[in-house]
Amino acid sequence: MLPYQSPAMPLDDSGYDIPPQGLSQADLQILSREFPTESPNRRNLFVFSPLVESLVKRGSFSHLAQEVLGKDAFAVRAIFFNKIEKANWHVPWHQDIGIPIRDRRDVPGFSSFTRKDGILHANAPTEVLEKLLILRLHLDACTVSNGAMRLIPGSHKLGRVHDPNIHPQTEAQPELEAGGILRLRPLLLHASAHTRSDAPRRVVHIEYAAEDLPGGLEWATRVYPD
């Protein structure tokens, strides 16, 4: 068992935390069967994995998003990441600024419209991104050796960061056991190193919102917890 690790600051200040309650053993087993250890990365799970949608609807972990965003929170995107020898990527410091939308409209602050696996995405402005929350559901133990995420605490308060040359004075690299959940804000600067281990690092990444988009834009998908 890895030790429970959470930042000294609350989520609003640090930009991330690790709730003491993770996935239930039943949900961990269901997701592990849905995404075996050799599964490739996959976007748009609400299209390709009805099981993920059903788990979000059932609310077994969605309440962790509602605690932060309010009872009206709904899921807008789900992605599967699997860092293995065949897909052992390094990710530099960045923010998650793209969101899935239904149709293109020219709305101030939205840019870089592109389709990813059939779903239209756009880069969103700070005022939208700062109201979103990510849950990262870990299907395997996540450690420094197998590519645990690196985070810069408090960096979500900087808004959109456009400087690619980031040299953090402090950073965190929380380790989680299988079933652990990392909550973070999309604007939190984060990075990921190559894995140095044969151990798998499977993650289901789910993004939540609680408000409509401005200017007539619509979320591509809304999945409400029951």
C-alpha positions as CSV (number, residue, x, y, z in Angstrom):
1,M,0.0,0.0,0.0
2,L,1.3,3.4,-0.9
3,P,0.9,6.1,1.8
4,Y,-1.9,8.6,1.5
5,Q,-0.6,11.8,0.1
6,S,-2.5,15.1,-0.2
7,P,-1.2,18.6,-0.3
8,A,-1.1,20.7,2.8
9,M,-3.2,23.3,1.1
10,P,-6.9,22.8,0.2
11,L,-7.8,22.1,-3.5
12,D,-8.7,25.8,-4.1
13,D,-5.2,26.8,-3.2
14,S,-3.1,23.9,-4.4
15,G,-5.1,23.1,-7.6
16,Y,-5.3,19.4,-6.7
17,D,-5.9,16.9,-4.0
18,I,-6.4,13.2,-3.3
19,P,-9.7,12.4,-1.7
20,P,-9.3,9.6,1.0
21,Q,-12.2,7.7,-0.7
22,G,-11.1,6.3,-4.0
23,L,-12.8,3.8,-6.4
24,S,-14.8,1.0,-4.9
25,Q,-13.3,-2.4,-5.4
26,A,-16.2,-3.3,-7.6
27,D,-15.7,-0.2,-9.9
28,L,-12.0,-0.8,-10.0
29,Q,-12.5,-4.4,-11.1
30,I,-15.1,-3.3,-13.7
31,L,-12.8,-0.7,-15.2
32,S,-9.8,-3.0,-15.2
33,R,-11.7,-5.5,-17.2
34,E,-12.9,-2.8,-19.6
35,F,-9.3,-1.6,-20.1
36,P,-6.8,-4.5,-19.9
37,T,-3.2,-3.7,-19.3
38,E,-2.3,-3.6,-23.1
39,S,-5.2,-1.4,-24.1
40,P,-4.3,1.6,-26.3
41,N,-5.0,5.2,-25.4
42,R,-8.6,6.2,-26.3
43,R,-10.5,9.5,-26.5
44,N,-14.2,10.0,-26.3
45,L,-15.0,7.2,-23.9
46,F,-18.6,8.4,-23.7
47,V,-18.9,7.3,-27.4
48,F,-16.7,4.2,-27.2
49,S,-17.3,2.9,-23.7
50,P,-20.9,2.8,-22.5
51,L,-19.6,1.3,-19.3
52,V,-17.7,4.5,-18.4
53,E,-20.9,6.5,-19.0
54,S,-22.9,4.2,-16.8
55,L,-20.4,4.5,-13.9
56,V,-20.5,8.3,-14.2
57,K,-24.3,8.2,-14.1
58,R,-24.4,5.9,-11.1
59,G,-22.5,8.5,-9.1
60,S,-20.1,6.1,-7.4
61,F,-17.3,8.7,-7.8
62,S,-19.0,11.6,-9.4
63,H,-19.9,13.0,-6.0
64,L,-16.2,13.9,-5.7
65,A,-16.8,16.4,-8.5
66,Q,-20.1,17.6,-7.0
67,E,-18.3,18.4,-3.7
68,V,-16.2,21.0,-5.6
69,L,-18.5,22.2,-8.5
70,G,-21.9,21.8,-6.8
71,K,-24.8,19.3,-7.2
72,D,-25.4,20.3,-10.8
73,A,-22.0,19.1,-12.0
74,F,-22.0,16.9,-15.1
75,A,-19.2,15.1,-17.0
76,V,-18.2,16.4,-20.4
77,R,-15.3,14.3,-21.5
78,A,-13.6,11.0,-20.6
79,I,-10.2,9.7,-21.9
80,F,-8.2,6.5,-21.2
81,F,-4.4,6.8,-20.9
82,N,-2.1,3.8,-20.7
83,K,1.6,4.5,-20.3
84,I,3.3,1.2,-21.3
85,E,6.4,0.3,-23.2
86,K,4.7,0.7,-26.6
87,A,3.3,4.1,-25.6
88,N,5.9,5.5,-23.3
89,W,5.5,9.2,-23.8
90,H,7.0,12.3,-22.1
91,V,4.7,15.3,-21.6
92,P,6.3,18.7,-20.9
93,W,4.7,21.3,-18.6
94,H,1.3,22.3,-19.9
95,Q,-2.3,23.0,-19.0
96,D,-5.4,21.2,-20.3
97,I,-7.1,24.0,-22.3
98,G,-9.1,22.1,-24.9
99,I,-12.8,21.2,-24.4
100,P,-15.2,19.2,-26.5
101,I,-18.0,21.2,-28.2
102,R,-21.0,20.3,-30.4
103,D,-20.7,22.9,-33.2
104,R,-18.4,25.7,-34.1
105,R,-19.3,29.3,-33.3
106,D,-17.1,32.4,-33.4
107,V,-17.1,33.3,-29.7
108,P,-14.5,35.6,-28.2
109,G,-11.8,33.6,-26.3
110,F,-12.3,30.3,-28.1
111,S,-9.8,29.2,-30.7
112,S,-8.0,26.4,-32.4
113,F,-11.0,24.4,-33.5
114,T,-10.1,20.9,-34.4
115,R,-11.7,17.4,-34.6
116,K,-10.2,14.6,-32.5
117,D,-11.6,11.2,-33.2
118,G,-14.7,12.7,-34.6
119,I,-15.5,15.2,-31.8
120,L,-15.0,18.9,-32.3
121,H,-12.7,20.6,-29.8
122,A,-11.7,24.2,-29.1
123,N,-9.2,25.9,-26.7
124,A,-11.3,27.7,-24.1
125,P,-10.7,31.0,-22.2
126,T,-9.5,31.1,-18.6
127,E,-13.0,32.0,-17.3
128,V,-14.4,28.7,-18.6
129,L,-11.4,26.5,-17.7
130,E,-11.1,27.7,-14.1
131,K,-14.6,26.3,-13.4
132,L,-13.9,22.8,-14.6
133,L,-12.6,19.8,-12.6
134,I,-10.8,16.6,-13.6
135,L,-11.0,13.3,-11.8
136,R,-8.1,10.9,-12.7
137,L,-9.1,7.3,-11.8
138,H,-6.0,5.2,-11.3
139,L,-6.5,1.5,-12.3
140,D,-2.9,0.7,-11.2
141,A,-0.5,1.9,-8.6
142,C,0.9,5.2,-9.9
143,T,4.5,5.9,-8.8
144,V,7.5,8.0,-9.7
145,S,9.0,5.1,-11.5
146,N,6.0,4.5,-13.8
147,G,5.3,8.1,-14.8
148,A,3.3,9.6,-12.0
149,M,2.1,13.1,-12.9
150,R,4.2,16.1,-11.8
151,L,2.3,19.1,-10.6
152,I,3.1,22.8,-9.8
153,P,0.9,23.6,-6.8
154,G,-1.0,26.8,-7.1
155,S,-0.2,27.4,-10.8
156,H,-3.9,27.2,-11.7
157,K,-4.2,30.7,-10.3
158,L,-2.0,32.1,-13.1
159,G,-4.7,31.8,-15.8
160,R,-3.6,30.7,-19.3
161,V,0.2,30.3,-19.3
162,H,1.8,30.8,-22.7
163,D,5.5,30.6,-21.8
164,P,6.8,27.2,-22.8
165,N,10.0,27.6,-20.8
166,I,8.7,26.7,-17.3
167,H,11.2,26.2,-14.5
168,P,9.2,25.4,-11.3
169,Q,10.7,26.3,-7.9
170,T,8.6,23.7,-6.3
171,E,6.7,20.7,-7.6
172,A,4.7,17.7,-6.4
173,Q,4.6,14.2,-7.7
174,P,1.9,12.4,-5.7
175,E,1.9,8.6,-5.8
176,L,-1.4,6.7,-5.6
177,E,-2.4,3.1,-5.1
178,A,-4.7,1.3,-7.5
179,G,-8.2,2.8,-7.1
180,G,-6.8,6.1,-6.0
181,I,-8.4,9.3,-7.4
182,L,-6.5,12.6,-8.1
183,R,-8.7,15.7,-8.4
184,L,-7.2,18.6,-10.2
185,R,-8.0,21.8,-12.0
186,P,-7.3,21.9,-15.8
187,L,-5.3,25.1,-15.5
188,L,-2.9,23.5,-13.0
189,L,0.5,23.1,-14.8
190,H,1.4,19.5,-15.0
191,A,3.9,17.2,-16.8
192,S,4.7,13.5,-17.0
193,A,8.0,11.7,-17.4
194,H,8.7,8.4,-19.3
195,T,8.0,5.3,-17.3
196,R,11.1,3.5,-16.0
197,S,9.1,0.4,-15.0
198,D,7.3,-2.5,-16.5
199,A,4.4,-1.8,-14.3
200,P,1.3,-0.5,-16.2
201,R,-0.1,2.9,-15.4
202,R,-3.7,3.0,-16.6
203,V,-5.8,6.1,-15.9
204,V,-9.4,7.0,-16.8
205,H,-9.5,10.8,-17.0
206,I,-13.0,12.4,-16.6
207,E,-13.7,16.2,-16.9
208,Y,-16.6,17.8,-15.2
209,A,-18.4,21.2,-15.6
210,A,-21.4,22.7,-13.9
211,E,-22.4,25.6,-16.3
212,D,-23.4,26.2,-19.9
213,L,-20.8,27.5,-22.3
214,P,-21.1,31.2,-23.4
215,G,-22.1,32.6,-26.8
216,G,-24.4,29.7,-27.8
217,L,-21.6,27.1,-27.7
218,E,-22.7,23.7,-26.4
219,W,-20.8,20.9,-24.7
220,A,-20.5,17.9,-27.1
221,T,-21.7,15.6,-24.3
222,R,-23.3,16.0,-20.9
223,V,-23.4,12.9,-18.6
224,Y,-25.3,13.7,-15.4
225,P,-24.9,11.5,-12.2
226,D,-28.2,9.9,-11.2
